[in-house]
């Protein structure tokens, strides 16, 4: 069929990728540093990509093209959501989570249970006064997003430190050892996600506790990616 569809001038394309980001149907991709229309039937002909292009490399033309196939676009997008990421780590597998949403009854503000700042392990001062006689929660940063009642059930009455062993390019062991060693910590709670890479924060706390030479009550709580406490 003859229909309106985009055309990309590769000589004018600077490879910025803004058009690919603007295309909600994933019809445009970057190939060898240039924007390319991947499939005619993915292009709806509405032109969301046109204003995103800083060089004017995208225009409309009318030509013979397959009709826009919305079902094929949605199937491709769902496949991308369900597929694991390229690194192959089980903890990075993409998935959609579906939860029951209770009916809203009234506007409500839930009070924070955060008792200190900063919360990042790397930023917290070793000798901060709030560590004295503290029940210390050391948590992987995803836990607060995965578990809905994290503030009330985990952070209440505790000093909270967070980190991500997957993303932070440091070993927390030495820093945590100094915090435990130099302060009168009453207890330790480790909150981690079920994904394998999150074991790094658990191991760092255990090693820090051992290196400190102190004997403290401690526990590990593992949270699933769909928001359940596993242990």
C-alpha positions in Angstrom: 0.0 0.0 0.0 1.1 3.6 -0.5 1.2 5.5 2.8 3.1 8.2 4.7 6.2 6.9 6.4 9.5 8.4 7.6 12.7 8.6 5.6 16.1 9.0 7.2 19.0 10.8 5.3 22.0 8.9 6.7 24.4 11.6 5.4 22.7 14.2 7.6 22.4 11.9 10.6 24.9 12.7 13.3 24.3 9.5 15.3 22.8 11.1 18.4 20.1 8.5 18.8 17.4 11.0 19.9 15.1 9.8 17.2 15.4 6.2 18.4 14.6 7.3 21.9 11.5 9.3 20.7 10.1 6.4 18.7 7.6 4.6 20.9 7.2 1.8 18.5 11.0 0.9 18.3 10.8 1.4 14.5 14.1 3.2 14.5 17.4 1.7 15.6 21.1 2.7 15.6 23.1 0.7 13.0 26.8 1.4 12.6 26.4 4.8 14.3 23.5 5.9 12.1 19.7 6.0 12.6 17.9 3.4 10.5 14.2 2.6 9.9 14.3 -1.1 11.0 10.9 -2.2 9.7 8.2 -0.4 7.8 5.4 -2.1 9.7 6.7 -0.7 13.0 6.4 2.9 11.8 3.0 4.4 12.6 3.6 7.5 10.4 2.9 10.0 13.2 6.4 11.4 13.2 7.3 11.7 16.9 10.9 11.3 15.8 10.9 14.4 13.6 11.1 17.1 16.2 13.7 15.1 18.1 16.2 15.2 15.2 18.7 18.1 15.6 19.9 17.9 12.0 16.7 17.6 10.1 17.7 14.2 8.8 14.2 12.8 9.1 11.3 13.7 6.7 8.0 12.2 5.6 7.6 10.5 2.3 4.8 8.7 0.6 5.8 5.3 -0.8 4.9 1.7 -1.0 5.2 0.3 2.5 3.7 -2.4 4.7 0.8 -1.2 6.9 1.5 -0.3 10.5 1.2 -3.5 12.6 0.4 -2.5 16.2 0.1 -6.1 17.3 3.7 -6.9 16.1 5.0 -3.8 17.8 3.4 -4.8 21.2 4.6 -8.4 20.8 8.2 -7.1 20.2 8.1 -4.8 23.2 6.7 -7.5 25.5 9.5 -9.9 24.4 12.1 -7.2 25.3 10.5 -6.8 28.7 10.7 -10.6 29.4 14.2 -11.2 28.1 17.2 -11.3 30.4 19.9 -8.6 29.9 23.0 -9.3 27.9 25.3 -9.9 31.0 23.4 -13.1 31.8 23.2 -12.4 35.6 19.9 -13.7 37.0 19.7 -10.5 39.1 19.4 -8.4 36.0 16.6 -10.3 34.3 13.9 -8.0 33.3 10.4 -8.7 34.6 7.1 -7.0 35.1 5.6 -7.2 38.6 1.8 -7.1 39.1 0.3 -6.4 42.5 -3.2 -5.9 43.8 -3.9 -2.2 44.2 -6.3 -1.5 47.1 -8.9 1.2 46.6 -7.9 4.6 47.8 -9.8 5.7 50.9 -8.2 9.0 51.9 -5.0 10.9 51.3 -2.4 9.8 53.8 1.2 10.8 54.4 3.4 8.0 55.8 6.1 9.3 58.1 9.7 8.5 57.3 11.6 6.4 59.7 15.0 7.7 58.5 16.9 8.9 61.6 20.1 10.2 60.1 21.9 11.6 57.0 23.7 10.6 54.9 22.5 7.0 54.3 25.1 5.8 51.7 27.7 3.6 53.2 30.5 5.4 51.4 29.3 8.8 52.7 28.6 8.0 56.3 31.2 9.3 58.8 32.8 6.5 60.8 32.5 8.3 64.1 29.1 9.9 63.6 27.3 10.4 67.0 24.2 8.6 65.8 26.1 5.3 65.7 26.5 5.2 69.5 24.3 2.4 70.9 22.6 2.1 67.5 20.7 -0.8 66.1 22.3 -0.8 62.7 20.4 -1.7 59.5 22.7 -2.3 56.5 20.6 -2.7 53.4 20.9 -3.2 49.7 19.4 -0.1 48.2 16.8 -2.0 46.1 15.2 -3.5 49.3 13.4 -0.3 50.1 11.8 -0.3 46.7 10.9 -3.9 46.6 9.3 -4.2 50.1 6.4 -1.9 50.7 6.6 -1.6 54.5 10.4 -1.2 54.5 10.3 2.0 56.7 7.9 0.7 59.3 9.2 -2.9 59.5 12.9 -2.5 58.9 14.0 1.1 59.5 12.0 1.9 62.6 14.3 2.5 65.6 17.4 1.8 63.5 20.3 3.7 61.9 20.2 2.9 58.2 23.1 2.5 55.8 22.5 1.5 52.2 24.7 0.4 49.3 24.8 -1.7 46.1 27.6 -4.2 45.7 26.8 -4.5 42.0 27.1 -0.8 41.2 29.5 0.7 43.8 33.1 0.2 42.8 34.3 -0.4 46.3 34.5 -3.2 49.0 32.4 -2.0 52.0 34.2 -4.4 54.4 36.8 -2.0 55.7 34.4 1.0 56.1 31.9 -1.2 57.9 34.6 -2.8 60.1 35.7 0.7 61.3 32.1 1.7 62.1 31.5 -1.5 64.1 34.9 -1.3 65.8 34.8 2.4 66.8 31.2 2.6 67.9 29.0 0.9 70.5 26.7 -0.9 68.0 24.0 -2.9 69.7 22.8 -5.1 66.8 23.1 -5.6 63.1 20.4 -6.3 60.5 21.3 -7.1 56.9 18.6 -6.6 54.4 19.4 -7.9 50.9 17.6 -8.9 47.7 17.3 -12.5 46.5 19.5 -11.9 43.5 23.0 -13.5 43.6 25.0 -10.2 43.2 23.3 -8.9 46.4 25.3 -11.5 48.4 28.2 -9.0 48.2 26.6 -6.8 50.8 25.9 -9.7 53.1 29.5 -11.0 52.8 30.9 -7.5 53.4 29.0 -7.1 56.7 29.9 -10.6 57.9 33.6 -10.0 57.1 33.5 -6.6 58.8 31.9 -8.0 61.9 34.6 -10.8 62.1 37.4 -8.3 61.5 36.1 -5.9 64.2 36.6 -8.6 66.9 33.2 -7.9 68.3 30.4 -10.2 69.0 27.0 -8.7 68.2 23.5 -10.1 67.6 22.9 -10.0 63.9 20.5 -11.3 61.3 20.0 -11.5 57.5 16.7 -10.9 55.8 16.3 -11.7 52.2 13.6 -10.0 50.1 12.3 -11.3 46.8 12.0 -9.2 43.7 8.2 -9.3 44.0 8.3 -8.0 47.5 8.2 -11.0 49.8 10.4 -11.8 52.8 12.1 -15.1 52.1 14.1 -15.6 55.2 
